[in-house]
Amino acid sequence: QVQLRESGGGLVQSGGSLVLSCAASGSMFGFDLMAWYRQPPGKPRELVGEVTSGGAPNYAESVKGRATISRDSTEKAVTLQMHNLKVDDTAIYYCYGLHHDGIGYWGQGTQVTVSS
């Protein structure tokens, strides 16, 4: 059974930095696309950024210049680094992976809270 698991959330002060990691288990093959989404309180889930195999990352305008998404060589893990965090970055952050077999998988989410 393919699973994605995030780690690295928590409480961060405004202006600070965070690193979120996501790793897959139960898969022989990698993911064609991996992405980070987030869901702020009371709002719908939104894309933070995504990266395809061999492609350059794409970022939401709200995080462009403050976020970096990177994948490892196994294509089964993805990392999100963010700096200059703002209170508006408070959200549950989800990892998403489009598996090589065409099925999409979500992680369970990790809470990031940015305090002012």
C-alpha positions in Angstrom: 0.0 0.0 0.0 1.5 3.3 -1.1 1.6 6.0 1.6 3.0 9.5 1.9 4.0 10.8 5.2 4.9 14.4 6.0 7.1 15.6 8.8 8.6 18.9 10.1 5.5 21.0 10.9 5.1 23.0 14.1 5.1 26.5 15.5 7.3 29.1 13.8 7.7 32.8 14.4 6.9 35.3 11.7 10.0 35.8 9.6 11.3 32.4 10.4 12.0 29.3 8.3 10.7 25.8 8.0 11.5 22.6 6.3 8.9 20.0 5.5 9.7 16.6 4.3 7.5 14.0 2.6 8.5 10.4 2.0 6.7 7.6 0.3 6.5 4.0 1.4 5.1 0.9 -0.1 6.0 1.8 -3.7 8.5 0.2 -6.1 8.2 3.0 -8.5 8.6 6.8 -8.2 6.2 9.6 -8.6 5.8 11.4 -11.9 4.8 14.6 -10.0 5.1 15.6 -6.3 3.6 18.7 -4.8 2.9 20.5 -1.7 -0.6 21.9 -0.9 -1.9 23.7 2.1 -5.2 24.5 3.6 -5.5 27.6 5.7 -8.1 27.7 8.5 -11.6 28.1 6.9 -10.2 28.1 3.4 -10.0 25.6 0.6 -6.8 23.6 -0.1 -4.4 25.4 -2.4 -1.3 24.5 -4.3 2.0 25.7 -2.8 4.3 24.3 -5.5 4.9 21.2 -7.6 7.7 19.5 -9.5 7.6 16.9 -12.2 10.2 14.3 -12.9 13.0 16.2 -14.7 11.1 19.5 -14.6 11.6 22.8 -12.9 9.4 23.5 -9.9 6.3 25.7 -10.1 5.2 27.9 -7.2 2.1 29.7 -6.2 2.5 33.5 -6.4 2.0 33.8 -2.7 5.2 31.8 -1.9 7.3 32.6 -5.0 10.7 33.7 -3.9 10.2 32.3 -0.4 9.8 28.6 -1.1 11.9 25.9 -2.6 10.7 22.4 -3.5 13.2 19.7 -4.2 13.0 16.0 -4.9 15.5 13.2 -4.2 16.9 10.9 -6.8 14.5 8.1 -5.9 11.6 10.3 -6.8 9.8 9.0 -3.7 10.5 12.0 -1.5 10.0 15.7 -1.7 11.0 18.6 0.6 9.6 22.1 1.0 11.8 24.8 2.4 10.2 28.2 3.2 11.7 31.3 4.7 10.4 34.7 5.7 7.3 33.0 6.9 4.1 35.1 7.4 1.1 34.6 9.6 -0.9 33.9 6.4 1.3 30.8 5.8 -0.5 29.2 8.7 -2.1 26.1 7.4 -2.2 22.3 7.3 0.4 21.4 4.7 -0.2 18.3 2.5 2.1 16.3 0.4 0.7 15.0 -2.9 2.2 12.5 -5.3 1.1 11.4 -8.7 2.3 7.9 -8.9 3.8 6.3 -12.0 0.7 4.2 -12.3 -1.5 7.3 -12.6 -2.9 7.2 -9.1 -2.7 10.3 -6.9 -1.9 10.0 -3.2 -2.1 12.4 -0.3 -0.3 12.5 2.9 -2.2 13.0 6.2 -1.0 16.6 6.5 1.2 18.5 9.0 0.2 21.6 10.8 2.3 24.8 10.4 1.5 27.7 12.6 3.2 31.0 12.2 3.0 33.4 15.1 3.2 37.1 14.9 
